[in-house]
């Protein structure tokens, strides 16, 4: 903004100097020369603060200078002020002021200018003033459209983020409750005969529930806080997969993580983590006790392939489209990847996702 105000200041100085030069060539009273030059030029320096008042003052001063035969240019200071009038003042206020200025200017031109073509001069200056106002008005409308588009884009971004958090919450709750249900069920069946085993199961359920509550508070805090960024720990990623696998083993699912977990971009890494989490959750819920193999490989440096295979009883046909599978498809679709799910011919269930790294 400082550069714009500096430009206005230079325009104001130039207008004063030019009109002082015009006044030195005219026969106008000396008392009027300096005052009119200042009234025409100085207000331009504050045209952004008081656009309507500046336009009125500059146009009236130029008309007086025209009647005194000082003005020797095409009302450029007035056009400069007219642009700001259209840009910063609503149409219902700026248009009547512009329309009122046109006949006053026409009368001043007819009285003050000794040129033979009064009609052509009045028409030319009227066109200049109207065009300047229209240009400012068009810029105002364009700015309003851009601002509205930015607001809508921001709203869409917030909505997408809230949907993402809802999916995260679903994954957290579904996975953790599945582990807790398995462990509490185990404890219930063996508490009389194997109290130590029951105690270990309850310890796992307690730890899982505490960790889940921490993550749920973090996610719900983000949903509640629309104006300020909620304090939150880093979102889970590929580095957290060993802990996820360990928790599944404690729930009675023998999970094998094949090979080292590759380094992935943050967004892709979060998607990979949630894909594995949802797949293991489905094994815990529908196939336990079962064994499960997870492999994550990068293909040609362009995509990561996630495959989760179990040796459980498989899924019914047709495959139920619950929130888990829908969420996995959405996560893959965000990255323009592909997802394959279904029973294996040799038995068990298979989830395969390919997510581009770009």
MARTISE-672007 format. One record per residue: residue in one letter; x, y, z of N, C-alpha, C in turn. Coordinates in pm, whole numbers, padded with zeros to 5 digits, always signed. Example, Ala and Ser with C-alpha at 12.3 -4.5 7.8 and 13.67 -1.06 7.14 Angstrom:
# residues 2
A+01319-00569+00780+01230-00450+00780+01320-00330+00780;S+01285-00225+00708+01367-00106+00714+01290+00003+00787;
# end
This chain:
# residues 358
X+00082-00121+00000+00000+00000+00000+00086+00127+00000;X+00202+00121+00056+00287+00241+00061+00326+00286-00080;X+00350+00189-00171+00384+00226-00308+00266+00294-00378;X+00146+00246-00351+00027+00308-00411+00008+00450-00359;X+00027+00470-00231+00014+00605-00176+00124+00697-00229;X+00244+00641-00249+00351+00721-00307+00316+00762-00450;X+00255+00670-00526+00213+00704-00662+00106+00813-00661;X+00014+00806-00567-00088+00911-00555-00024+01045-00522;X+00076+01041-00433+00147+01165-00399+00216+01227-00519;X+00280+01143-00600+00346+01194-00721+00244+01250-00820;X+00128+01183-00832+00024+01233-00921-00028+01368-00873;X-00045+01381-00741-00091+01508-00686+00011+01619-00712;X+00139+01591-00691+00244+01691-00715+00249+01731-00862;X+00238+01633-00951+00241+01663-01094+00123+01752-01134;X+00003+01722-01080-00114+01803-01114-00097+01947-01065;X-00042+01966-00945-00021+02102-00893+00078+02178-00982;X+00189+02112-01016+00290+02179-01099+00233+02214-01236;X+00161+02122-01297+00105+02148-01430+00005+02263-01426;X-00079+02267-01323-00180+02374-01318-00119+02508-01278;X-00010+02506-01205+00062+02632-01181+00120+02684-01312;X+00167+02593-01396+00218+02634-01528+00104+02688-01614;X-00010+02619-01615-00125+02668-01692-00166+02808-01644;X-00167+02827-01512-00210+02955-01454-00116+03068-01496;X+00015+03036-01508+00111+03141-01548+00088+03186-01691;X+00020+03106-01772-00008+03142-01912-00147+03202-01929;X-00224+03211-01821-00362+03258-01834-00374+03400-01780;X-00494+03456-01797-00524+03590-01746-00611+03584-01621;X-00611+03467-01555-00694+03449-01436-00640+03534-01322;X-00726+03572-01226-00680+03647-01109-00572+03569-01034;X-00473+03640-00985-00362+03573-00919-00405+03501-00790;X-00507+03556-00720-00551+03493-00597-00608+03353-00622;X-00659+03330-00745-00723+03201-00775-00624+03097-00827;X-00513+03141-00881-00424+03047-00949-00371+02938-00854;X-00308+02983-00743-00249+02886-00651-00356+02801-00585;X-00467+02863-00545-00572+02789-00476-00632+02680-00565;X-00656+02714-00691-00713+02615-00782-00613+02502-00810;X-00486+02538-00826-00385+02435-00850-00380+02338-00732;X-00387+02391-00610-00385+02304-00492-00512+02221-00481;X-00627+02281-00509-00753+02208-00499-00763+02098-00604;X-00701+02119-00720-00704+02016-00824-00606+01903-00795;X-00487+01938-00742-00384+01837-00727-00378+01769-00592;X-00379+01848-00484-00354+01792-00351-00454+01682-00312;X-00584+01695-00337-00677+01588-00297-00644+01452-00358;X-00575+01450-00472-00542+01322-00534-00453+01236-00445;X-00379+01299-00356-00291+01223-00267-00369+01140-00167;X-00496+01176-00139-00577+01102-00042-00703+01046-00108;X-00694+01019-00237-00813+00972-00310-00861+00835-00261;X-00770+00755-00205-00810+00622-00156-00881+00630-00021;X-00854+00733+00057-00919+00748+00187-01059+00808+00174;X-01075+00909+00090-01203+00978+00071-01233+00990-00077;X-01262+00881-00146-01278+00885-00292-01392+00974-00340;X-01505+00971-00270-01620+01050-00316-01592+01199-00299;X-01544+01239-00181-01515+01380-00155-01406+01432-00248;X-01304+01351-00272-01194+01393-00360-01246+01417-00501;X-01331+01328-00552-01385+01346-00687-01464+01475-00697;X-01549+01502-00598-01630+01625-00602-01542+01749-00601;X-01443+01751-00512-01356+01869-00501-01276+01890-00628;X-01217+01783-00682-01132+01796-00802-01215+01839-00923;X-01333+01780-00941-01416+01817-01056-01461+01963-01046;X-01506+02004-00928-01550+02143-00913-01434+02239-00935;X-01316+02207-00880-01200+02294-00898-01160+02301-01044;X-01165+02190-01115-01132+02192-01258-01234+02271-01338;X-01361+02261-01299-01463+02339-01370-01442+02490-01349;X-01408+02530-01225-01379+02672-01201-01257+02715-01283;X-01153+02629-01285-01034+02661-01365-01068+02669-01513;X-01163+02588-01558-01204+02594-01699-01277+02724-01728;X-01367+02765-01639-01439+02892-01658-01341+03009-01663;X-01234+03002-01580-01132+03108-01579-01029+03088-01689;X-01052+02989-01775-00965+02962-01890-00822+02926-01848;X-00811+02850-01738-00681+02798-01693-00658+02657-01747;X-00762+02574-01748-00749+02435-01787-00713+02421-01934;X-00603+02346-01960-00559+02323-02098-00538+02173-02125;X-00605+02088-02052-00591+01943-02073-00729+01879-02056;X-00736+01745-02082-00864+01675-02093-00913+01619-01959;X-00908+01702-01855-00964+01664-01724-00903+01534-01669;X-00773+01518-01685-00708+01396-01637-00712+01383-01485;X-00692+01491-01407-00708+01475-01261-00848+01426-01222;X-00950+01478-01289-01087+01433-01260-01105+01287-01300;X-01044+01246-01411-01053+01107-01453-00984+01015-01353;X-00870+01063-01301-00797+00987-01200-00883+00966-01076;X-00954+01072-01035-01043+01061-00920-01166+00979-00952;X-01215+00984-01078-01333+00907-01117-01306+00757-01111;X-01183+00719-01148-01147+00576-01139-01158+00527-00995;X-01104+00605-00902-01111+00565-00761-01255+00564-00711;X-01336+00657-00761-01477+00661-00723-01546+00530-00761;X-01523+00484-00884-01583+00358-00926-01527+00238-00855;X-01398+00246-00817-01330+00132-00755-01370+00113-00609;X-01384+00222-00535-01397+00211-00390-01535+00246-00335;X-01619+00310-00413-01750+00353-00364-01858+00267-00430;X-01956+00217-00353-02065+00138-00413-02137+00215-00523;X-02193+00140-00617-02254+00202-00735-02371+00292-00699;X-02449+00254-00599-02566+00334-00564-02529+00474-00514;X-02404+00491-00469-02358+00623-00425-02270+00691-00530;X-02188+00613-00598-02093+00675-00691-02158+00716-00822;X-02253+00637-00872-02312+00669-01002-02389+00800-01000;X-02474+00829-00900-02541+00961-00898-02443+01077-00894;X-02332+01062-00820-02234+01170-00815-02171+01192-00952;X-02139+01084-01022-02081+01097-01156-02180+01161-01252;X-02305+01113-01248-02407+01168-01339-02429+01317-01310;X-02426+01356-01182-02442+01497-01148-02325+01582-01193;X-02204+01523-01198-02086+01600-01238-02082+01627-01388;X-02143+01542-01468-02132+01556-01614-02196+01685-01666;X-02321+01720-01632-02377+01846-01684-02305+01969-01631;X-02259+01966-01504-02185+02079-01450-02056+02100-01530;X-01990+01991-01562-01868+02000-01642-01898+02050-01783;X-02009+02003-01840-02045+02049-01976-02069+02199-01978;X-02140+02252-01878-02164+02397-01872-02033+02473-01858;X-01943+02425-01771-01815+02493-01753-01735+02494-01882;X-01739+02385-01957-01665+02379-02083-01722+02476-02186;X-01853+02481-02193-01916+02572-02291-01886+02718-02257;X-01884+02751-02126-01860+02890-02085-01713+02927-02099;X-01625+02836-02058-01486+02876-02041-01395+02853-02159;X-01424+02753-02243-01330+02724-02351-01367+02799-02478;X-01272+02873-02534-01300+02949-02657-01284+02866-02782;X-01301+02732-02770-01284+02648-02887-01415+02640-02965;X-01406+02624-03099-01529+02626-03180-01615+02501-03161;X-01556+02385-03136-01631+02260-03128-01663+02227-02983;X-01756+02301-02923-01791+02277-02783-01855+02140-02763;X-01940+02098-02859-02010+01970-02844-01911+01854-02844;X-01814+01859-02936-01714+01752-02943-01629+01747-02817;X-01592+01863-02762-01511+01867-02642-01589+01813-02523;X-01715+01857-02510-01798+01807-02400-01814+01656-02410;X-01838+01606-02530-01854+01462-02548-01728+01385-02514;X-01611+01438-02557-01485+01368-02532-01454+01360-02382;X-01470+01473-02312-01440+01473-02170-01542+01389-02093;X-01668+01392-02135-01769+01307-02070-01734+01159-02085;X-01690+01124-02207-01650+00985-02230-01532+00946-02141;X-01435+01037-02127-01318+01010-02044-01359+00987-01898;X-01446+01073-01847-01488+01057-01707-01568+00929-01685;X-01663+00902-01776-01745+00782-01762-01660+00656-01777;X-01568+00657-01875-01484+00540-01897-01394+00515-01775;X-01342+00620-01714-01257+00603-01596-01338+00543-01482;X-01459+00595-01461-01545+00539-01356-01579+00393-01387;X-01612+00363-01513-01648+00226-01551-01531+00131-01532;X-01410+00178-01563-01293+00094-01543-01273+00062-01393;X-01291+00164-01310-01281+00140-01167-01390+00046-01118;X-01511+00064-01169-01621-00023-01131-01595-00168-01172;X-01543-00186-01294-01513-00322-01341-01406-00386-01254;X-01308-00308-01216-01203-00361-01128-01260-00398-00992;X-01355-00317-00943-01419-00347-00814-01496-00479-00821;X-01571-00498-00929-01648-00621-00946-01553-00741-00957;X-01444-00721-01033-01348-00830-01048-01285-00867-00915;X-01251-00767-00835-01195-00796-00702-01296-00869-00615;X-01422-00829-00623-01525-00896-00543-01539-01042-00585;X-01534-01067-00717-01544-01205-00765-01425-01287-00717;X-01306-01228-00724-01187-01301-00679-01194-01329-00528;X-01241-01229-00452-01252-01249-00307-01353-01359-00275;X-01466-01361-00349-01566-01464-00327-01511-01601-00365;X-01436-01607-00475-01376-01734-00515-01276-01783-00411;X-01199-01690-00354-01104-01728-00249-01177-01781-00125;X-01288-01714-00089-01365-01761+00026-01421-01901+00001;X-01475-01921-00120-01531-02051-00152-01422-02158-00154;X-01304-02122-00207-01194-02217-00208-01152-02251-00066;X-01148-02149+00020-01111-02174+00160-01215-02262+00228;X-01344-02238+00199-01450-02319+00259-01440-02464+00211;X-01410-02481+00081-01395-02618+00030-01275-02687+00095;X-01168-02611+00116-01050-02669+00181-01083-02713+00322;X-01156-02626+00396-01194-02660+00534-01284-02783+00534;X-01380-02788+00441-01471-02902+00435-01396-03031+00403;X-01300-03021+00309-01222-03140+00276-01138-03185+00396;X-01083-03088+00469-01004-03123+00587-01092-03188+00693;X-01214-03138+00710-01303-03197+00809-01343-03339+00769;X-01363-03360+00638-01393-03497+00593-01274-03589+00618;X-01153-03535+00592-01034-03616+00617-01024-03653+00765;X-01049-03556+00852-01041-03582+00995-01148-03683+01037;X-01267-03673+00976-01372-03770+01007-01328-03911+00968;X-01261-03922+00852-01211-04054+00814-01104-04102+00913;X-01015-04009+00953-00914-04045+01052-00980-04095+01180;X-01086-04025+01222-01154-04063+01346-01218-04201+01332;X-01277-04225+01217-01336-04358+01193-01230-04466+01201;X-01115-04442+01137-01008-04542+01139-00959-04569+01281;X-00939-04461+01356-00890-04475+01493-00988-04555+01577;X-01116-04516+01572-01217-04581+01656-01236-04727+01615;X-01248-04751+01484-01273-04888+01439-01158-04980+01475;X-01036-04933+01451-00921-05018+01480-00909-05045+01630;X-00918-04942+01709-00895-04957+01853-01006-05038+01919;X-01130-05010+01882-01239-05087+01942-01233-05234+01905;X-01184-05262+01784-01169-05403+01746-01068-05472+01836;X-00954-05405+01859-00854-05463+01948-00907-05479+02090;X-00977-05378+02137-01030-05383+02274-01135-05494+02286;X-01221-05508+02183-01324-05612+02188-01262-05751+02192;X-01157-05771+02111-01092-05902+02109-01030-05932+02244;X-00958-05834+02300-00887-05858+02425-00981-05874+02544;X-01086-05793+02549-01180-05809+02660-01257-05941+02648;X-01284-05980+02523-01348-06111+02505-01259-06224+02551;X-01129-06213+02519-01034-06315+02567-01031-06319+02719;X-01023-06201+02780-01019-06194+02926-01144-06255+02987;X-01258-06232+02927-01383-06285+02979-01387-06438+02976;X-01328-06497+02871-01334-06642+02857-01233-06715+02945;X-01120-06649+02975-01015-06722+03047-00992-06670+03188;X-01076-06574+03233-01049-06512+03363-01053-06613+03478;X-01137-06714+03467-01148-06811+03576-01032-06908+03577;X-00992-06957+03460-00889-07062+03452-00749-07004+03437;X-00735-06894+03363-00603-06837+03336-00604-06688+03372;X-00602-06656+03499-00612-06515+03537-00497-06429+03485;X-00376-06487+03473-00264-06409+03422-00285-06369+03276;X-00337-06464+03198-00366-06433+03056-00474-06327+03048;X-00576-06340+03135-00683-06239+03135-00628-06103+03174;X-00538-06102+03272-00480-05974+03314-00401-05910+03200;X-00319-05991+03130-00243-05936+03017-00336-05879+02910;X-00447-05950+02884-00543-05901+02784-00604-05769+02826;X-00637-05758+02955-00696-05633+03003-00594-05518+03001;X-00466-05548+03025-00362-05445+03017-00353-05391+02875;X-00357-05482+02777-00353-05438+02637-00476-05353+02604;X-00593-05396+02649-00715-05320+02623-00708-05182+02687;X-00654-05176+02812-00643-05048+02880-00548-04955+02804;X-00431-05006+02765-00334-04922+02695-00391-04875+02561;X-00458-04964+02490-00517-04925+02361-00623-04818+02379;X-00707-04833+02483-00812-04733+02504-00754-04598+02541;X-00646-04597+02623-00584-04469+02658-00525-04401+02535;X-00452-04477+02454-00393-04419+02333-00502-04368+02238;X-00611-04442+02230-00721-04400+02142-00784-04271+02191;X-00802-04260+02323-00860-04137+02378-00773-04016+02347;X-00641-04032+02356-00549-03921+02325-00566-03877+02179;X-00570-03974+02088-00581-03938+01946-00719-03882+01914;X-00823-03936+01978-00958-03882+01955-00968-03738+02004;X-00909-03708+02121-00912-03570+02170-00842-03477+02072;X-00731-03523+02017-00658-03439+01921-00742-03412+01796;X-00803-03517+01742-00883-03500+01621-01007-03416+01648;X-01076-03440+01760-01195-03362+01792-01158-03218+01822;X-01040-03195+01879-00995-03058+01903-00978-02982+01773;X-00928-03049+01670-00915-02984+01540-01052-02952+01483;X-01149-03042+01498-01283-03018+01446-01350-02901+01517;X-01327-02890+01649-01391-02780+01724-01328-02646+01691;X-01197-02645+01671-01123-02519+01660-01119-02475+01516;X-01209-02385+01476-01214-02338+01338-01131-02215+01315;X-01101-02136+01420-01031-02010+01403-00884-02018+01440;X-00846-02114+01522-00707-02124+01565-00660-02268+01546;X-00537-02282+01507-00480-02414+01484-00468-02488+01617;X-00528-02604+01624-00521-02683+01747-00384-02744+01762;X-00340-02752+01886-00213-02817+01911-00233-02967+01893;X-00147-03024+01813-00164-03165+01785-00031-03229+01754;X-00023-03357+01786+00099-03432+01757+00102-03463+01607;X+00219-03502+01555+00227-03537+01413+00134-03651+01380;X+00074-03646+01261-00013-03754+01218+00069-03880+01196;X+00010-03997+01223+00086-04121+01206+00123-04144+01060;X+00235-04211+01040+00284-04238+00906+00351-04374+00900;X+00426-04400+00794+00490-04532+00778+00579-04571+00895;X+00644-04475+00959+00732-04507+01071+00655-04567+01188;X+00523-04546+01194+00442-04598+01304+00384-04735+01274;X+00413-04790+01156+00356-04920+01120+00404-05033+01211;X+00532-05039+01252+00572-05147+01343+00490-05149+01472;X+00460-05032+01528+00376-05026+01649+00236-05076+01620;X+00183-05041+01503+00050-05088+01464+00049-05240+01451;X+00152-05294+01390+00163-05439+01375+00173-05507+01512;X+00251-05445+01601+00264-05502+01734+00132-05505+01808;X+00052-05400+01796-00078-05397+01862-00170-05504+01806;X-00163-05527+01674-00247-05631+01613-00206-05769+01661;X-00076-05790+01679-00029-05920+01730-00083-05945+01870;X-00085-05837+01951-00139-05852+02086-00287-05887+02084;X-00356-05849+01976-00499-05879+01964-00525-06019+01911;X-00419-06093+01881-00436-06231+01838-00421-06253+01689;X-00379-06153+01613-00357-06166+01469-00207-06167+01445;X-00159-06274+01385-00015-06285+01357+00015-06204+01231;X+00064-06082+01250+00091-05992+01139+00239-05989+01110;X+00273-06008+00983+00413-06001+00938+00430-05880+00848;X+00524-05795+00882+00556-05678+00800+00678-05711+00716;X+00659-05728+00587+00765-05774+00499+00859-05660+00464;X+00986-05675+00497+01087-05580+00455+01078-05448+00527;X+01180-05363+00507+01179-05230+00569+01073-05141+00506;X+01021-05050+00585+00919-04956+00536+00990-04842+00463;X+00957-04817+00334+01026-04711+00260+00985-04572+00309;X+01072-04476+00285+01037-04336+00314+00943-04284+00205;X+00838-04216+00249+00735-04169+00157+00702-04024+00186;X+00649-03951+00086+00600-03816+00114+00492-03818+00222;X+00479-03710+00296+00391-03708+00413+00249-03751+00380;X+00189-03689+00278+00050-03719+00245+00034-03864+00204;X+00125-03914+00122+00118-04054+00078+00143-04147+00196;X+00238-04109+00283+00267-04192+00400+00148-04206+00492;X+00074-04095+00513-00045-04104+00598-00150-04195+00535;X-00166-04183+00402-00263-04269+00334-00223-04416+00345;X-00094-04446+00331-00046-04584+00343-00072-04637+00484;X-00043-04555+00584-00067-04598+00722-00214-04632+00744;X-00303-04546+00699-00446-04570+00721-00495-04690+00640;X-00440-04712+00521-00479-04829+00443-00441-04958+00518;X-00318-04962+00569-00275-05080+00645-00357-05094+00772;X-00382-04983+00841-00459-04988+00965-00599-05043+00941;X-00667-04994+00838-00803-05040+00810-00803-05187+00768;X-00701-05226+00689-00694-05367+00646-00674-05459+00764;X-00581-05422+00854-00558-05505+00973-00681-05506+01063;X-00750-05392+01073-00872-05386+01153-00976-05485+01101;X-00989-05492+00969-01084-05586+00910-01044-05730+00941;X-00914-05758+00942-00869-05893+00977-00904-05924+01122;X-00877-05827+01211-00908-05847+01353-01057-05869+01374;X-01140-05792+01305-01285-05799+01324-01346-05924+01261;X-01297-05964+01142-01369-06065+01064-01293-06195+01045;X-01160-06196+01069-01084-06316+01037-01005-06373+01153;X-00994-06301+01266-00914-06348+01378-00975-06476+01438;X-00892-06571+01484-00745-06568+01474-00700-06603+01332;X-00607-06529+01280-00557-06552+01145-00419-06492+01136;X-00348-06529+01032-00218-06466+01005-00235-06370+00889;X-00150-06269+00889-00166-06159+00792-00027-06112+00750;X-00009-06083+00622+00118-06035+00572+00098-05898+00508;X+00184-05803+00546+00178-05667+00494+00307-05639+00418;X+00294-05593+00296+00412-05555+00218+00390-05416+00159;X+00496-05337+00165+00493-05200+00112+00617-05183+00026;X+00597-05162-00102+00710-05150-00194+00690-05031-00286;X+00802-04970-00322+00801-04859-00418+00837-04915-00555;X+00754-04887-00655+00772-04941-00789+00823-04831-00882;X+00942-04850-00934+01002-04759-01033+01009-04615-00982;X+01010-04596-00852+01019-04461-00798+00900-04374-00828;X+00791-04434-00880+00676-04354-00921+00552-04381-00838;X+00544-04498-00774+00424-04533-00699+00462-04629-00588;X+00380-04629-00483+00399-04724-00374+00283-04823-00379;X+00317-04949-00367+00217-05056-00370+00203-05114-00228;X+00082-05112-00178+00051-05166-00044-00033-05292-00063;X+00011-05401-00003-00063-05527-00014-00077-05589+00124;X-00200-05621+00159-00230-05687+00287-00307-05814+00255;X-00250-05929+00293-00309-06059+00261-00325-06137+00391;X-00442-06201+00409-00463-06286+00528-00507-06424+00483;X-00503-06518+00577-00543-06656+00546-00671-06693+00619;X-00757-06592+00643-00884-06616+00711-00987-06677+00619;X-01114-06679+00663-01220-06742+00585-01265-06662+00463;X-01216-06540+00448-01258-06458+00335-01384-06380+00366;X-01428-06303+00267-01545-06216+00284-01664-06274+00209;X-01787-06241+00255-01906-06289+00183-01915-06228+00044;X-01992-06294-00041-02015-06246-00178-02164-06214-00194;X-02202-06093-00227-02117-05980-00266-02048-05916-00146;X-01938-05846-00175-01858-05784-00070-01933-05666-00010;X-01956-05663+00123-02024-05549+00186-01939-05422+00171;X-02004-05312+00136-01935-05184+00119-01954-05099+00244;X-01881-05134+00350-01889-05057+00474-01804-04932+00468;X-01805-04858+00579-01729-04732+00585-01580-04755+00566;X-01531-04873+00612-01388-04897+00600-01342-04903+00456;X-01410-04985+00373-01372-04996+00233-01396-04866+00158;X-01506-04798+00191-01534-04669+00126-01423-04570+00160;X-01382-04569+00287-01274-04478+00327-01144-04508+00255;X-01112-04638+00239-00990-04674+00167-00997-04629+00022;X-01112-04648-00041-01125-04604-00180-01109-04452-00192;X-01163-04378-00097-01151-04232-00101-01006-04189-00083;X-00934-04254+00009-00795-04219+00032-00711-04243-00093;X-00735-04354-00159-00660-04386-00280-00701-04291-00393;X-00830-04260-00402-00877-04172-00509-00820-04032-00498;X-00797-03985-00374-00738-03852-00355-00604-03842-00426;X-00528-03950-00427-00396-03951-00490-00400-04009-00632;X-00522-04028-00685-00540-04080-00821-00476-04218-00835;X-00492-04300-00730-00439-04435-00733-00547-04536-00762;X-00516-04664-00737-00611-04773-00763-00616-04865-00642;X-00731-04930-00623-00752-05019-00510-00820-05146-00558;X-00766-05261-00516-00827-05390-00546-00850-05464-00415;X-00972-05510-00394-01003-05587-00273-01085-05708-00314;X-01067-05817-00244-01147-05936-00274-01085-06062-00218;X-01160-06172-00227-01113-06302-00179-01007-06359-00273;X-00916-06435-00215-00814-06501-00295-00861-06641-00334;X-00822-06690-00452-00863-06826-00492-00814-06933-00394;X-00696-06914-00336-00642-07013-00243-00693-06994-00101;X-00781-06896-00081-00837-06872+00050-00785-06744+00112;X-00863-06685+00197-00823-06560+00259-00869-06438+00180;X-00824-06323+00223-00867-06195+00166-00744-06113+00130;X-00756-06032+00026-00643-05953-00022-00686-05809-00047;X-00602-05716+00001-00618-05574-00029-00491-05528-00098;X-00505-05469-00215-00388-05417-00289-00420-05275-00335;X-00336-05182-00298-00352-05042-00337-00223-04993-00401;X-00239-04917-00507-00124-04852-00573-00147-04702-00568;X-00054-04631-00503-00068-04488-00481+00050-04416-00547;X+00024-04329-00646+00135-04255-00708+00205-04166-00606;X+00336-04150-00622+00414-04069-00531+00409-03922-00567;X+00371-03890-00689+00369-03750-00732+00253-03677-00669;
# end
